[in-house]
């Protein structure tokens, strides 16, 4: 082998074996971000008052559990709907597909038909399991209209904020409108 070829081969071997590479932590996966949500949260579903521009919220409590298979997540939420209706329970069971980016979910609430959706998930940013941005996109219905739905979930330590945007498909506009947001906070430890 000639000297330039020998040097090139040694360089390729070193690169393939990781020599000289920086110690970089592996990228956060969708599965890791989802799993980091396990636990109990105090929460608020917020809607923007379009006249004042202020967010108005409905408080609730939610518990998120990961099943032992590592891909199934069960979210149970309790909303206080006042003295007449009482507590409204909403349960979502979501399964992360084999590809690690497709989520299949069913949502259940007494007195209503079950809702099913398939979403595409991707991590946009993530330094660790407590600091990341996850984007979920699906085609579905919003306000009884066909829509592309995008939810951007940002975890910053003990606060998780999900902003839901929709792009209605029954008009000529291609624009995202913010519909609501959900803010989860870890309860203070006693």
C-alpha positions as CSV (number, residue, x, y, z in Angstrom):
1,X,0.0,0.0,0.0
2,X,1.3,3.5,-0.8
3,X,1.8,5.9,2.0
4,X,-1.2,8.2,1.2
5,X,-3.5,5.2,1.0
6,X,-2.1,3.8,4.3
7,X,-2.8,7.2,6.0
8,X,-6.3,7.4,4.5
9,X,-7.1,3.8,5.6
10,X,-5.8,4.5,9.2
11,X,-7.8,7.7,9.3
12,X,-11.0,5.9,8.2
13,X,-10.4,3.1,10.7
14,X,-9.9,5.7,13.5
15,X,-13.1,7.5,12.5
16,X,-15.1,4.3,12.4
17,X,-13.9,3.1,15.7
18,X,-14.7,6.4,17.4
19,X,-11.1,7.5,18.0
20,X,-10.8,11.2,18.3
21,X,-14.6,11.7,18.5
22,X,-15.9,13.9,21.3
23,X,-17.7,12.3,24.1
24,X,-21.2,13.3,23.0
25,X,-24.2,12.1,25.0
26,X,-26.7,10.2,22.8
27,X,-29.6,12.2,21.5
28,X,-32.8,12.2,23.5
29,X,-35.4,9.9,21.9
30,X,-39.1,10.3,21.6
31,X,-39.5,7.3,23.9
32,X,-37.3,8.9,26.6
33,X,-39.2,12.2,26.4
34,X,-42.6,10.4,26.7
35,X,-41.3,8.3,29.7
36,X,-40.1,11.4,31.5
37,X,-43.7,12.5,31.9
38,X,-44.5,9.7,34.3
39,X,-45.9,10.9,37.6
40,X,-48.5,13.2,39.1
41,X,-49.0,16.7,37.9
42,X,-51.2,19.7,38.8
43,X,-52.4,21.2,35.5
44,X,-54.3,23.9,33.8
45,X,-56.0,23.8,30.4
46,X,-55.8,27.4,29.1
47,X,-57.7,29.3,26.4
48,X,-56.8,32.7,25.1
49,X,-59.3,35.5,25.7
50,X,-59.2,37.0,22.2
51,X,-60.3,40.4,23.5
52,X,-57.8,40.8,26.3
53,X,-55.1,38.5,24.9
54,X,-54.9,36.9,28.4
55,X,-54.9,33.1,29.0
56,X,-57.8,31.9,31.0
57,X,-57.4,28.5,32.7
58,X,-59.4,25.5,33.9
59,X,-57.4,23.6,36.6
60,X,-57.2,19.8,36.7
61,X,-55.0,17.0,38.0
62,X,-53.4,14.4,35.8
63,X,-51.5,11.2,36.4
64,X,-49.3,9.7,33.7
65,X,-48.1,6.1,34.0
66,X,-45.8,4.1,31.8
67,X,-46.7,0.5,31.4
68,X,-43.9,-2.1,31.9
69,X,-43.6,-2.6,28.1
70,X,-41.9,0.9,27.9
71,X,-44.1,2.1,25.0
72,X,-47.7,2.3,26.5
73,X,-48.6,5.4,28.4
74,X,-51.8,5.9,30.4
75,X,-52.9,9.4,31.2
76,X,-55.8,10.0,33.6
77,X,-57.1,13.5,34.2
78,X,-59.7,14.8,36.5
79,X,-61.4,18.1,35.8
80,X,-63.8,19.8,38.3
81,X,-66.8,20.8,36.1
82,X,-68.7,22.5,38.9
83,X,-71.4,21.4,41.4
84,X,-73.9,20.2,38.8
85,X,-71.6,18.0,36.6
86,X,-69.0,17.1,39.2
87,X,-65.6,15.6,38.3
88,X,-65.1,14.8,34.6
89,X,-62.5,12.0,34.0
90,X,-60.6,11.8,30.7
91,X,-58.3,8.8,30.1
92,X,-55.9,8.5,27.2
93,X,-54.0,5.3,26.4
94,X,-51.2,5.9,23.9
95,X,-48.8,3.4,22.3
96,X,-45.5,4.3,20.7
97,X,-45.1,2.3,17.5
98,X,-42.0,0.2,16.6
99,X,-40.6,3.0,14.5
100,X,-40.3,5.1,17.6
101,X,-42.0,8.1,16.1
102,X,-45.6,7.0,15.5
103,X,-48.1,7.2,18.4
104,X,-51.5,5.5,18.4
105,X,-53.9,6.9,21.0
106,X,-57.4,6.4,22.2
107,X,-59.1,8.9,24.5
108,X,-62.1,8.0,26.7
109,X,-64.6,10.1,28.5
110,X,-68.0,9.0,30.0
111,X,-71.0,9.9,27.8
112,X,-68.9,10.4,24.6
113,X,-67.6,8.1,21.9
114,X,-64.0,7.2,22.1
115,X,-61.6,9.2,20.0
116,X,-58.7,7.6,18.2
117,X,-55.8,9.2,16.4
118,X,-52.4,8.5,15.0
119,X,-49.7,11.1,15.4
120,X,-46.2,11.6,14.1
121,X,-43.7,12.6,16.8
122,X,-40.3,14.2,16.6
123,X,-37.8,15.7,19.0
124,X,-36.9,19.3,18.0
125,X,-34.5,19.9,20.9
126,X,-33.4,18.0,24.0
127,X,-30.5,18.1,26.3
128,X,-31.8,15.6,28.9
129,X,-35.0,14.0,30.1
130,X,-36.1,17.2,31.9
131,X,-35.4,19.7,29.0
132,X,-36.8,19.0,25.6
133,X,-39.2,20.0,22.9
134,X,-41.4,17.4,21.3
135,X,-43.7,18.0,18.3
136,X,-46.8,15.9,17.5
137,X,-48.6,16.3,14.2
138,X,-51.8,14.6,13.1
139,X,-54.7,15.0,10.7
140,X,-58.0,15.1,12.4
141,X,-61.0,17.3,13.4
142,X,-61.1,20.5,15.4
143,X,-64.2,22.6,16.0
144,X,-66.0,20.0,13.8
145,X,-63.8,20.9,10.9
146,X,-61.0,18.9,9.1
147,X,-57.7,20.2,10.3
148,X,-54.0,19.5,10.6
149,X,-53.2,19.5,14.3
150,X,-49.8,20.3,15.8
151,X,-48.9,20.1,19.4
152,X,-45.6,21.5,20.6
153,X,-44.7,20.2,24.1
154,X,-41.8,22.0,25.9
155,X,-40.4,20.5,29.1
156,X,-38.4,22.8,31.3
157,X,-37.6,20.9,34.5
158,X,-40.8,20.6,36.5
159,X,-43.0,22.5,34.0
160,X,-44.4,21.1,30.8
161,X,-46.3,23.3,28.4
162,X,-48.1,22.0,25.3
163,X,-49.4,24.5,22.7
164,X,-52.1,23.2,20.3
165,X,-52.2,24.8,16.9
166,X,-54.5,23.9,14.0
167,X,-54.5,24.6,10.3
168,X,-58.1,24.1,9.0
169,X,-58.2,22.2,5.8
170,X,-61.6,23.4,4.5
171,X,-60.4,26.9,3.6
172,X,-57.8,28.2,1.2
173,X,-55.5,29.5,3.9
174,X,-52.4,27.7,5.1
175,X,-52.0,29.2,8.6
176,X,-51.6,27.8,12.1
177,X,-54.0,29.2,14.7
178,X,-53.3,28.6,18.4
179,X,-56.3,26.9,20.0
180,X,-55.2,26.3,23.6
181,X,-52.3,25.2,25.8
182,X,-51.9,22.9,28.7
183,X,-49.5,23.6,31.5
184,X,-48.4,20.8,33.8
185,X,-46.4,21.4,37.0
186,X,-44.9,18.9,39.4
187,X,-46.6,19.4,42.9
188,X,-44.3,20.7,45.6
189,X,-42.6,17.8,47.5
190,X,-43.5,17.6,51.1
